[in-house]
Amino acid sequence: METATIIALAFLVLIIITIAKTAQIVPQRSAYVVERLGKYVKTLEAGFHLLIPFVDRIAYRHTMKEEAIDVDRQACVTKDNIQVVVNGVIYLQVVDPKAASYGIADYRYAATQLAQTTLRSVIGKIDLDKTFEEREAINTHVVDALDEAARPWGVKVMRYEIADIELPATILDALEKQMRAERERRAVVAQSEGEREAKINVSEGIKQETINLSIADKERQINEAEGKARQIELVAKATADGLRMVAEAINTAGGKDAVALRVAEQYVTEFGKLAKTNNTMILPAELSNVGAAVAAITKTLETAKS
C-alpha cells in the first residue's frame, strides 16, 4: 500500500512537472528564447505557448522594455591633461532576442564597458572647459559609438547621459577664483559703462540746454529787432500822418493864421524857458522882430508845401 502511494505521488509530481514544462505564459513586453536539445528553435512572444516537455527548454528570458543601466565612475584625462571623474547612465533596449542571447554573453556588461572606453576617448579630445559646455556633444558621440557596436548584439542604444563630472579640489579652487575674477571684471565693466552713459547723458543735456538757450536768445533778438522795426515804422507813419494833417489844416480857411499864432506861442514859450534857465536876462534886440520871425517861418512852411 505504501509503495503504491509513493508511486502515485511520484507520478503526480511527474505530471505536474510535465505540465509546467509544456505550458508557458510569456508576459507582455517580454521574449523567451527556446532551445530544443541545445539548439535554437524559436522565440516566444507575449501570450500562452506549449512546448515539448523534456525536449524544449527556455534558454533565455529577455525584457523588451528600455533599460537604464548605471555606468560606474571612472577617471578620464582631458586634452589639457586634467583628470576628471565621470559617471553616467546608459539607456538601451533589446530589439532582437536571438542576437542578444547568442551574439554576446552579457550585453549589459559589454555596453557599460564600451561606454566607459568611448567616454574616455571622447573626453581625451577636448579641453576641460568644454567638458561642461559640450555635454550634449559628448553624449551623442558615446551613443553613436555604442549603437554601432551593439547592433550585432541585437541591442539598440537609445541614449547616454553624463550624470556628474567631478574635478580635483585644486582645479575647483582655480575655477572658483577664475569665476570670481570674471564676475569682478564684469562688475567693473558694468560700472564704467554706467559712468560713461551718465557722463554722456549729462553732456547731451548740457549741449541741448546750450542749443535751447542760443535758440531762445536768437528768437529774443529777432523779436526785439522786429519790435523796434515795427516801432520805427509806426512812429514814421504817425509822423507822416501828423505832417499830412498839419498840411491839410494849413490849406483850410484860417489855417495860415492858426499856424502863425501857434508858432508865435511856441516862440514865446521857448524864449520864456530860456530866460528862466539862465541868471542873465536875455531880450531880443528888437521885440518887433518877433512878428517878422513868425512871418518868415510861415513862409518857409508854404515854400516846403509847394
C-alpha positions as CSV (number, residue, x, y, z in Angstrom):
1,M,0.0,0.0,0.0
2,E,2.8,2.4,0.9
3,T,4.7,1.6,-2.3
4,A,1.6,2.2,-4.4
5,T,1.1,5.6,-2.7
6,I,4.7,6.6,-3.3
7,I,4.4,5.6,-7.0
8,A,1.2,7.6,-7.3
9,L,2.7,10.6,-5.7
10,A,5.8,10.4,-7.9
11,F,3.6,10.0,-11.0
12,L,1.6,13.1,-9.9
13,V,4.8,15.1,-9.4
14,L,5.9,14.0,-12.9
15,I,2.6,15.1,-14.4
16,I,2.9,18.5,-12.7
17,I,6.5,19.0,-13.9
18,T,5.5,17.9,-17.4
19,I,2.6,20.4,-17.5
20,A,4.9,23.1,-16.1
21,K,7.4,22.4,-18.9
22,T,4.8,22.1,-21.5
23,A,2.7,25.2,-20.8
24,Q,4.5,28.6,-20.9
25,I,3.0,32.0,-20.4
26,V,5.1,34.9,-21.6
27,P,4.4,38.3,-20.0
28,Q,3.8,41.5,-22.1
29,R,6.9,43.2,-23.5
30,S,9.0,40.0,-22.9
31,A,10.5,37.4,-25.1
32,Y,11.7,33.8,-24.3
33,V,14.3,32.0,-26.4
34,V,13.5,28.3,-26.8
35,E,16.2,25.6,-27.4
36,R,15.4,22.1,-28.5
37,L,18.1,19.6,-27.4
38,G,20.5,22.5,-27.1
39,K,19.7,24.2,-30.4
40,Y,17.8,27.4,-31.0
41,V,14.3,26.7,-32.2
42,K,12.1,29.8,-31.8
43,T,11.4,32.9,-29.8
44,L,8.2,33.1,-27.8
45,E,6.4,36.4,-27.7
46,A,3.8,37.5,-25.2
47,G,1.0,35.0,-24.7
48,F,0.4,31.3,-24.0
49,H,2.6,28.7,-25.6
50,L,3.0,24.8,-25.5
51,L,6.4,23.2,-25.5
52,I,7.6,19.6,-25.9
53,P,8.4,18.5,-22.4
54,F,12.0,17.4,-21.6
55,V,12.9,18.3,-25.2
56,D,12.3,22.1,-25.4
57,R,13.5,24.4,-22.7
58,I,13.5,28.2,-22.1
59,A,17.2,29.1,-22.5
60,Y,17.0,32.9,-22.2
61,R,14.4,35.4,-20.9
62,H,14.6,38.9,-22.2
63,T,12.6,42.0,-21.5
64,M,11.8,44.2,-24.4
65,K,11.4,47.3,-22.3
66,E,14.0,50.1,-22.3
67,E,16.5,49.6,-19.5
68,A,18.6,52.2,-17.6
69,I,22.0,50.9,-16.6
70,D,24.4,52.8,-14.4
71,V,27.9,53.3,-15.8
72,D,30.4,53.2,-12.9
73,R,32.6,56.2,-12.1
74,Q,35.8,56.3,-14.0
75,A,38.8,58.6,-14.3
76,C,39.3,60.4,-17.6
77,V,42.0,62.7,-18.7
78,T,41.1,65.8,-20.8
79,K,43.1,67.2,-23.7
80,D,44.8,69.7,-21.4
81,N,45.9,66.9,-19.0
82,I,43.3,67.4,-16.3
83,Q,41.9,64.3,-14.6
84,V,38.2,64.2,-14.1
85,V,35.9,61.5,-12.7
86,V,32.8,60.9,-14.7
87,N,29.7,58.7,-14.2
88,G,26.6,58.3,-16.3
89,V,23.6,56.3,-17.2
90,I,23.1,54.4,-20.4
91,Y,19.6,53.6,-21.8
92,L,19.3,50.5,-24.1
93,Q,16.6,48.1,-25.4
94,V,16.7,44.6,-26.7
95,V,15.3,44.6,-30.3
96,D,16.5,41.0,-31.3
97,P,16.2,38.4,-28.6
98,K,18.1,35.8,-30.5
99,A,21.1,38.1,-31.2
100,A,21.0,39.3,-27.6
101,S,21.2,35.6,-26.5
102,Y,23.8,34.3,-28.8
103,G,25.6,37.4,-30.1
104,I,27.3,38.2,-26.8
105,A,27.5,36.6,-23.3
106,D,26.3,39.7,-21.3
107,Y,25.2,42.6,-23.4
108,R,24.6,44.8,-20.3
109,Y,28.2,44.4,-19.1
110,A,29.6,44.9,-22.6
111,A,27.6,48.0,-23.1
112,T,28.8,49.6,-19.8
113,Q,32.4,48.7,-20.6
114,L,32.1,50.1,-24.1
115,A,30.5,53.3,-22.8
116,Q,33.4,53.8,-20.4
117,T,36.1,53.3,-23.0
118,T,34.3,55.5,-25.6
119,L,33.8,58.2,-22.9
120,R,37.5,58.2,-22.1
121,S,38.3,58.6,-25.8
122,V,35.9,61.5,-26.3
123,I,36.9,63.4,-23.2
124,G,40.5,63.0,-24.1
125,K,39.9,65.0,-27.3
126,I,38.5,68.1,-25.6
127,D,39.7,70.7,-23.1
128,L,38.4,70.8,-19.5
129,D,36.3,74.0,-20.1
130,K,34.5,72.3,-23.0
131,T,33.6,69.2,-21.0
132,F,30.9,71.2,-19.2
133,E,29.8,73.2,-22.3
134,E,29.6,70.2,-24.7
135,R,27.8,67.6,-22.7
136,E,25.3,67.1,-25.4
137,A,28.0,66.5,-28.0
138,I,29.8,64.0,-25.7
139,N,26.5,62.1,-25.1
140,T,25.9,62.0,-28.9
141,H,29.4,60.7,-29.6
142,V,29.0,57.9,-27.0
143,V,25.6,56.9,-28.3
144,D,26.8,56.7,-31.9
145,A,29.8,54.5,-30.9
146,L,27.7,52.2,-28.7
147,D,24.9,51.9,-31.2
148,E,27.2,50.9,-33.9
149,A,29.0,48.3,-31.7
150,A,25.8,46.9,-30.2
151,R,24.0,46.3,-33.4
152,P,25.3,42.7,-33.8
153,W,24.2,42.1,-30.2
154,G,20.5,42.7,-31.0
155,V,20.6,45.7,-28.7
156,K,19.6,49.3,-29.5
157,V,21.3,52.1,-27.5
158,M,18.7,54.8,-27.0
159,R,20.8,57.5,-25.3
160,Y,23.6,58.2,-22.8
161,E,23.6,60.8,-20.1
162,I,26.5,62.1,-18.1
163,A,25.3,62.2,-14.5
164,D,28.2,64.0,-12.9
165,I,31.7,65.3,-13.6
166,E,33.9,65.5,-10.5
167,L,37.0,67.7,-10.6
168,P,40.1,67.7,-8.3
169,A,40.0,70.2,-5.4
170,T,42.8,72.3,-6.9
171,I,41.0,72.6,-10.2
172,L,37.8,73.5,-8.4
173,D,39.6,76.2,-6.4
174,A,41.2,77.6,-9.6
175,L,37.9,77.7,-11.4
176,E,36.3,79.4,-8.4
177,K,38.9,82.1,-8.5
178,Q,38.6,82.4,-12.2
179,M,34.8,82.8,-11.9
180,R,35.2,85.4,-9.1
181,A,37.7,87.4,-11.2
182,E,35.3,87.2,-14.2
183,R,32.4,88.4,-12.1
184,E,34.6,91.3,-10.7
185,R,35.7,92.2,-14.2
186,R,32.1,92.3,-15.4
187,A,31.1,94.4,-12.4
188,V,33.9,96.9,-13.2
189,V,32.9,97.0,-16.8
190,A,29.3,97.5,-15.9
191,Q,30.2,100.3,-13.5
192,S,32.4,102.0,-16.1
193,E,29.7,101.7,-18.7
194,G,27.2,103.2,-16.3
195,E,29.5,106.1,-15.5
196,R,30.2,106.6,-19.3
197,E,26.5,106.6,-20.0
198,A,25.9,109.1,-17.2
199,K,28.6,111.4,-18.5
200,I,27.2,111.2,-22.0
201,N,23.7,111.9,-20.7
202,V,25.0,114.9,-18.7
203,S,26.9,116.3,-21.7
204,E,24.0,115.7,-24.0
205,G,21.8,117.6,-21.5
206,I,24.3,120.5,-21.3
207,K,24.6,120.5,-25.1
208,Q,20.8,120.6,-25.6
209,E,20.5,123.2,-22.9
210,T,23.1,125.4,-24.7
211,I,21.3,124.9,-28.0
212,N,17.9,125.8,-26.4
213,L,19.4,128.9,-24.8
214,S,21.0,130.0,-28.1
215,I,17.8,129.4,-29.9
216,A,15.9,131.4,-27.3
217,D,18.4,134.2,-27.4
218,K,18.2,134.3,-31.2
219,E,14.4,134.4,-31.1
220,R,14.5,137.1,-28.4
221,Q,16.9,139.2,-30.6
222,I,14.7,138.6,-33.6
223,N,11.6,139.6,-31.6
224,E,13.3,142.8,-30.3
225,A,14.5,143.7,-33.8
226,E,11.1,143.1,-35.2
227,G,9.6,145.1,-32.3
228,K,12.0,148.0,-32.9
229,A,11.3,147.9,-36.7
230,R,7.6,147.9,-36.0
231,Q,8.1,150.8,-33.6
232,I,10.1,152.8,-36.1
233,E,7.5,152.0,-38.8
234,L,4.7,153.1,-36.5
235,V,6.5,156.3,-35.4
236,A,7.3,157.2,-39.0
237,K,3.8,156.5,-40.1
238,A,2.4,158.6,-37.2
239,T,4.8,161.4,-38.0
240,A,3.8,161.3,-41.7
241,D,0.2,161.2,-40.8
242,G,0.7,164.2,-38.4
243,L,2.5,166.2,-41.1
244,R,-0.1,165.4,-43.6
245,M,-2.8,166.5,-41.2
246,V,-0.9,169.7,-40.5
247,A,-0.5,170.4,-44.2
248,E,-4.2,169.8,-44.8
249,A,-5.0,172.1,-41.8
250,I,-2.9,174.9,-43.3
251,N,-4.8,174.8,-46.5
252,T,-8.1,175.2,-44.8
253,A,-9.7,178.6,-44.2
254,G,-7.8,180.4,-41.4
255,G,-5.1,177.7,-41.3
256,K,-2.3,180.0,-42.0
257,D,-3.3,182.4,-39.2
258,A,-3.6,179.5,-36.8
259,V,-0.1,178.3,-37.8
260,A,1.3,181.8,-37.3
261,L,-0.4,182.1,-33.9
262,R,0.9,178.6,-32.9
263,V,4.4,179.5,-34.0
264,A,4.3,182.8,-32.1
265,E,3.1,180.9,-29.0
266,Q,5.8,178.3,-29.3
267,Y,8.4,181.1,-29.8
268,V,7.3,183.0,-26.7
269,T,7.1,179.8,-24.7
270,E,10.6,178.6,-25.6
271,F,12.0,182.1,-25.1
272,G,10.5,182.2,-21.6
273,K,12.1,178.8,-20.8
274,L,15.4,180.1,-22.0
275,A,15.1,183.1,-19.8
276,K,14.3,181.0,-16.7
277,T,17.3,178.7,-17.1
278,N,19.9,181.5,-17.1
279,N,20.9,184.0,-14.5
280,T,21.2,186.7,-17.2
281,M,18.1,188.1,-18.6
282,I,18.1,187.7,-22.4
283,L,16.0,190.0,-24.5
284,P,15.7,190.2,-28.3
285,A,17.4,193.1,-30.0
286,E,14.1,194.3,-31.3
287,L,10.9,193.0,-29.9
288,S,9.2,193.9,-33.2
289,N,11.2,191.2,-34.9
290,V,9.0,188.6,-33.3
291,G,6.3,189.2,-35.8
292,A,8.9,189.1,-38.6
293,A,10.2,185.8,-37.4
294,V,6.7,184.3,-37.3
295,A,6.1,185.5,-40.8
296,A,9.4,184.0,-42.0
297,I,8.5,180.6,-40.5
298,T,5.1,180.7,-42.1
299,K,6.6,181.5,-45.5
300,T,9.0,178.6,-45.0
301,L,6.1,176.2,-44.4
302,E,4.4,177.5,-47.5
303,T,7.6,177.0,-49.6
304,A,8.1,173.4,-48.2
305,K,4.5,172.6,-49.1
306,S,4.8,173.9,-52.7
